[in-house]
Amino acid sequence: MKIAFVGKGGSGKTTLSSLFIRHLAANEAPVVAVDADINQHLGAALGLDEAAAADLPALGAHLPLIKDYLRGTNPRITSSATMIKTTPPGEGSRLLRVQEDNPVYAACARTVSLDDGEIRLMATGPFTESDLGVACYHSKVGAVELCLNHLVDGPDEYVVVDMTAGSDSFASGMFTRFDMTFLVAEPTLKGVSVYRQYKDYARDYGVALKVVGNKVQGPDDLHFLREEVGDDLLVAVGHSDWVRAMEKGRPARFEQLEAGNRMALQALQDAAEDSYADRDWARYTSQMVHFHLKNAESWGNERTGADLAAQVDPSFVLGEHAPVPQPG
């Protein structure tokens, strides 16, 4: 299942996504973690030192390789150069699996050892000074969206994406790629403003959205969040000595995380599993196609010089049992 953590800058979404990833690893679940934030901090939150975090390969830098691999033998895609971030898979496309080895993972993923297991970590890559005036961050996140469009995940497998702050994912259809979106909100008006944006944008697309209250200090904070987000509030997280030690670079073993916070993480996992059980692969695929056609018309056709609507395979439905062509 695919899970996103979103929220305004400073809400604690990276910290909570890293805790959730550690929780999944402790439960022996296969995990692919993706740092898609403009500020790349997920690696450090998972225990990488500064040098190792900086050495993570950037997905955006390997976009030609990613396109070439995913294109496979799909006859509807005339060249990898005509693939854009929303290009959907079709007959002949190569798909990604959580538990496999492939050239995309070899180039773009690194194995991170945690207390109770290992996970794969990929990073979009930071927005650097050299990008100013010649690129936008959406072009870097496009590599993540293209991979998500071609990724087939099962009910006991997890793809956890730490998204860029705010509502930038609505610039494309990436917000529809997730079985569950956890919106991390502080108990302030600014903290719930992004929630309202997500709620409004996602309403017409059946996006599953739950709020995780963070930095909740007492009953008044909890009451405020309940008034503002209603039944969308799933759990609330308060102060954590374990997290404070982790942020100082001196974390205890994950099994020593406070019992209340462990229960909160389990509630997140339960909610994600319930949502995945309702996944409609046909709708999932049709939403992918919908946003591809919108992007093709608004900018993709002009940029690539091709009719990108022709890339859509009307008979193809992404699903757990979709074939995965092998490199040849």
C-alpha positions as CSV (number, residue, x, y, z in Angstrom):
1,M,0.0,0.0,0.0
2,K,1.1,3.6,-0.7
3,I,1.0,6.1,2.1
4,A,1.8,9.8,2.1
5,F,2.7,12.1,5.0
6,V,1.8,15.8,4.3
7,G,1.6,19.0,6.3
8,K,2.9,22.5,6.5
9,G,6.6,23.1,7.0
10,G,7.6,22.4,10.6
11,S,4.6,20.3,11.4
12,G,6.7,17.3,12.1
13,K,5.6,15.2,9.1
14,T,9.2,14.0,8.5
15,T,9.6,12.9,12.1
16,L,6.3,11.1,12.1
17,S,6.9,9.4,8.7
18,S,10.3,8.2,10.0
19,L,8.6,6.8,13.2
20,F,6.0,5.1,11.0
21,I,8.7,3.6,8.8
22,R,10.6,2.3,11.9
23,H,7.3,0.9,13.2
24,L,6.7,-1.0,10.0
25,A,10.3,-2.3,9.9
26,A,9.8,-3.5,13.5
27,N,6.8,-5.4,12.3
28,E,8.9,-7.0,9.6
29,A,7.0,-5.4,6.8
30,P,8.8,-4.7,3.4
31,V,9.1,-0.9,3.1
32,V,10.2,1.5,0.3
33,A,10.6,4.9,1.8
34,V,10.7,8.0,-0.5
35,D,11.9,11.5,0.6
36,A,9.9,13.8,-1.8
37,D,10.3,17.0,0.3
38,I,12.2,20.0,-1.0
39,N,14.1,19.9,2.3
40,Q,15.6,16.4,2.4
41,H,15.6,15.3,6.1
42,L,14.1,11.8,6.0
43,G,17.5,10.1,5.8
44,A,18.7,11.9,8.9
45,A,15.4,11.1,10.7
46,L,16.1,7.4,9.9
47,G,19.5,7.6,11.5
48,L,21.8,8.3,8.6
49,D,24.7,10.6,9.4
50,E,25.1,13.8,7.5
51,A,27.5,12.4,4.9
52,A,25.4,9.3,4.2
53,A,22.2,11.4,3.9
54,A,24.0,13.8,1.5
55,D,25.2,10.8,-0.6
56,L,21.8,9.5,-1.3
57,P,21.3,9.4,-5.1
58,A,18.8,11.8,-6.5
59,L,15.8,10.3,-8.3
60,G,15.6,13.4,-10.5
61,A,19.2,12.9,-11.7
62,H,18.3,9.4,-12.9
63,L,15.1,10.4,-14.8
64,P,16.4,9.2,-18.2
65,L,17.3,5.8,-16.8
66,I,13.9,5.6,-15.0
67,K,12.0,6.5,-18.2
68,D,14.0,4.1,-20.3
69,Y,13.4,1.2,-18.0
70,L,9.7,1.8,-17.3
71,R,9.0,2.3,-21.0
72,G,10.0,-1.3,-21.7
73,T,8.5,-2.5,-25.0
74,N,5.3,-0.4,-24.7
75,P,4.5,0.4,-28.4
76,R,2.4,3.4,-27.5
77,I,5.4,5.3,-26.2
78,T,7.6,6.2,-29.2
79,S,10.6,7.2,-27.1
80,S,11.5,7.7,-23.5
81,A,12.0,11.4,-24.3
82,T,8.2,11.7,-24.7
83,M,7.5,10.3,-21.2
84,I,6.3,12.9,-18.7
85,K,5.7,12.6,-15.0
86,T,2.1,11.4,-15.5
87,T,2.7,8.9,-18.3
88,P,0.7,5.8,-17.4
89,P,1.8,2.2,-17.9
90,G,0.4,0.0,-20.6
91,E,1.0,-3.4,-22.3
92,G,4.8,-3.8,-22.6
93,S,5.6,-1.3,-19.8
94,R,7.9,-2.5,-17.0
95,L,6.4,-2.3,-13.6
96,L,8.1,-1.9,-10.2
97,R,7.5,-4.2,-7.2
98,V,8.3,-3.4,-3.6
99,Q,10.2,-6.7,-3.1
100,E,12.4,-7.0,-6.1
101,D,15.8,-5.9,-7.5
102,N,15.7,-3.8,-10.6
103,P,17.8,-1.1,-12.3
104,V,15.8,1.7,-10.8
105,Y,16.4,0.6,-7.3
106,A,20.0,-0.2,-8.1
107,A,20.6,3.4,-9.3
108,C,18.3,5.3,-7.0
109,A,17.7,3.4,-3.7
110,R,19.9,2.6,-0.8
111,T,19.4,0.1,2.0
112,V,19.0,1.6,5.4
113,S,19.5,-0.6,8.5
114,L,17.2,0.1,11.4
115,D,17.0,-1.4,14.9
116,D,14.6,-4.2,13.7
117,G,15.2,-4.6,10.0
118,E,16.1,-2.9,6.8
119,I,14.2,-0.6,4.4
120,R,14.9,0.8,1.0
121,L,15.2,4.6,0.9
122,M,15.0,6.8,-2.2
123,A,15.2,10.6,-2.4
124,T,14.0,13.1,-4.9
125,G,17.1,15.2,-4.4
126,P,17.3,18.7,-3.0
127,F,16.5,21.9,-4.9
128,T,19.9,23.4,-5.4
129,E,21.2,26.8,-6.3
130,S,22.1,25.5,-9.8
131,D,18.3,24.9,-10.4
132,L,17.4,28.5,-9.9
133,G,16.1,30.0,-13.1
134,V,16.3,26.7,-15.1
135,A,14.1,24.2,-13.2
136,C,11.2,23.9,-10.9
137,Y,10.9,21.5,-8.0
138,H,7.9,19.8,-9.7
139,S,10.3,18.5,-12.3
140,K,12.3,16.7,-9.6
141,V,9.2,15.3,-7.9
142,G,8.1,14.1,-11.3
143,A,10.5,11.1,-11.0
144,V,8.6,10.0,-7.9
145,E,5.2,10.3,-9.6
146,L,6.4,8.3,-12.6
147,C,7.6,5.5,-10.3
148,L,4.4,5.5,-8.3
149,N,2.4,5.2,-11.6
150,H,4.3,2.1,-12.4
151,L,4.5,0.5,-9.0
152,V,2.4,-2.5,-8.1
153,D,2.2,-3.0,-4.3
154,G,0.5,-5.7,-2.3
155,P,-1.5,-5.5,1.0
156,D,1.5,-6.4,3.2
157,E,4.0,-4.1,1.4
158,Y,4.4,-0.4,2.1
159,V,5.6,2.6,0.1
160,V,5.8,5.6,2.5
161,V,6.4,9.0,0.9
162,D,7.4,12.1,2.9
163,M,5.8,14.7,0.7
164,T,6.8,18.3,0.1
165,A,5.3,20.8,2.5
166,G,1.9,22.4,1.7
167,S,-0.3,21.4,-1.2
168,D,2.3,21.2,-4.1
169,S,1.3,17.7,-4.9
170,F,-1.9,19.0,-6.4
171,A,0.1,20.4,-9.3
172,S,-0.3,17.0,-10.8
173,G,-2.3,13.9,-9.9
174,M,0.2,12.5,-7.4
175,F,-2.2,13.1,-4.5
176,T,-4.4,10.3,-5.9
177,R,-1.6,7.7,-5.8
178,F,-2.0,6.9,-2.2
179,D,-4.2,4.5,-0.3
180,M,-3.9,6.8,2.8
181,T,-2.8,10.3,3.2
182,F,-1.8,11.3,6.8
183,L,-1.9,15.0,7.3
184,V,0.2,16.1,10.2
185,A,-1.3,19.2,11.9
186,E,-0.3,21.2,14.9
187,P,-3.2,22.5,17.1
188,T,-3.1,26.0,15.5
189,L,-5.0,27.8,12.8
190,K,-2.0,27.6,10.5
191,G,-1.6,24.0,11.4
192,V,-5.0,23.1,10.0
193,S,-4.9,25.4,7.0
194,V,-3.2,22.7,4.8
195,Y,-5.8,20.2,6.0
196,R,-8.6,22.4,4.6
197,Q,-6.7,22.7,1.2
198,Y,-6.3,19.0,1.0
199,K,-9.9,18.3,2.0
200,D,-11.2,20.7,-0.7
201,Y,-8.9,19.5,-3.5
202,A,-9.3,15.8,-2.7
203,R,-13.0,15.7,-2.2
204,D,-13.9,14.7,-5.7
205,Y,-11.3,12.0,-6.1
206,G,-12.1,9.7,-3.1
207,V,-8.8,10.4,-1.5
208,A,-8.6,8.8,2.0
209,L,-7.4,11.5,4.4
210,K,-6.7,11.3,8.1
211,V,-5.3,13.9,10.4
212,V,-2.5,13.2,12.9
213,G,-2.3,15.8,15.6
214,N,1.2,16.6,16.5
215,K,2.7,18.7,19.4
216,V,-0.5,18.2,21.3
217,Q,0.1,19.4,24.9
218,G,-3.2,18.9,26.6
219,P,-7.0,18.6,26.5
220,D,-7.4,22.1,25.0
221,D,-5.2,21.3,22.1
222,L,-7.0,18.1,21.5
223,H,-10.4,19.8,21.7
224,F,-9.2,22.5,19.2
225,L,-8.2,19.8,16.6
226,R,-11.5,18.0,17.0
227,E,-13.4,21.2,16.5
228,E,-11.4,22.0,13.4
229,V,-11.1,18.6,11.6
230,G,-13.9,16.5,13.2
231,D,-13.9,12.8,12.5
232,D,-10.8,13.1,10.3
233,L,-8.7,13.3,13.4
234,L,-7.2,9.8,13.8
235,V,-4.7,10.2,16.6
236,A,-2.8,12.8,18.5
237,V,0.9,12.8,19.5
238,G,2.4,14.8,22.2
239,H,5.9,15.2,23.6
240,S,8.3,12.3,23.2
241,D,11.6,12.0,25.0
242,W,12.6,9.3,22.5
243,V,12.1,11.7,19.6
244,R,13.9,14.5,21.4
245,A,16.9,12.1,21.9
246,M,16.7,11.1,18.2
247,E,16.8,14.7,17.1
248,K,19.9,15.1,19.1
249,G,21.5,12.1,17.4
250,R,21.3,9.9,20.4
251,P,18.2,7.7,19.9
252,A,17.5,4.8,22.1
253,R,16.4,1.5,20.5
254,F,13.0,1.9,18.8
255,E,11.4,-0.6,21.2
256,Q,11.8,2.0,23.9
257,L,9.5,4.5,22.2
258,E,6.7,5.5,24.6
259,A,3.8,3.1,24.7
260,G,1.2,5.7,23.8
261,N,3.2,6.7,20.7
262,R,3.6,3.0,19.7
263,M,-0.2,2.7,19.9
264,A,-0.6,5.7,17.7
265,L,1.7,4.3,15.1
266,Q,-0.3,1.0,15.1
267,A,-3.5,3.1,14.6
268,L,-1.9,4.6,11.5
269,Q,-1.0,1.1,10.2
270,D,-4.6,-0.2,10.9
271,A,-6.1,2.8,9.1
272,A,-3.9,2.3,6.0
273,E,-4.7,-1.4,5.8
274,D,-8.4,-0.7,6.0
275,S,-8.1,1.8,3.2
276,Y,-6.0,-0.5,1.0
277,A,-8.7,-3.1,1.3
278,D,-11.0,-0.7,-0.5
279,R,-8.6,0.0,-3.4
280,D,-10.3,-0.1,-6.8
281,W,-7.6,-0.8,-9.3
282,A,-9.8,0.3,-12.2
283,R,-10.5,3.6,-10.6
284,Y,-6.9,3.9,-9.6
285,T,-5.8,3.5,-13.2
286,S,-8.5,5.8,-14.6
287,Q,-7.4,8.6,-12.3
288,M,-3.9,8.2,-13.5
289,V,-5.1,8.5,-17.1
290,H,-7.3,11.5,-16.2
291,F,-4.4,13.5,-14.9
292,H,-2.1,12.4,-17.7
293,L,-4.5,13.7,-20.3
294,K,-4.9,17.0,-18.4
295,N,-1.1,17.5,-18.2
296,A,-0.7,16.4,-21.8
297,E,-3.1,19.1,-23.0
298,S,-1.9,21.9,-20.7
299,W,1.8,21.5,-21.4
300,G,3.0,18.0,-22.2
301,N,2.1,17.9,-25.9
302,E,3.8,21.2,-26.6
303,R,6.9,20.4,-24.6
304,T,7.5,16.9,-26.2
305,G,6.1,17.6,-29.6
306,A,4.0,14.5,-29.4
307,D,0.3,13.6,-28.9
308,L,0.6,12.2,-25.4
309,A,-3.0,11.0,-25.3
310,A,-1.8,8.3,-27.7
311,Q,0.2,6.9,-24.8
312,V,-2.9,5.7,-23.0
313,D,-3.6,2.0,-23.3
314,P,-7.4,1.8,-22.9
315,S,-7.4,-1.9,-22.1
316,F,-4.7,-1.8,-19.4
317,V,-5.6,-1.9,-15.7
318,L,-2.8,-1.7,-13.2
319,G,-3.2,-4.4,-10.5
320,E,-1.5,-6.9,-8.2
321,H,-1.4,-9.5,-11.0
322,A,-0.3,-7.3,-13.8
323,P,2.6,-8.9,-15.7
324,V,6.1,-7.5,-15.3
325,P,8.1,-7.7,-18.5
326,Q,11.7,-8.6,-17.9
327,P,14.7,-6.6,-19.4
328,G,15.7,-8.2,-22.6
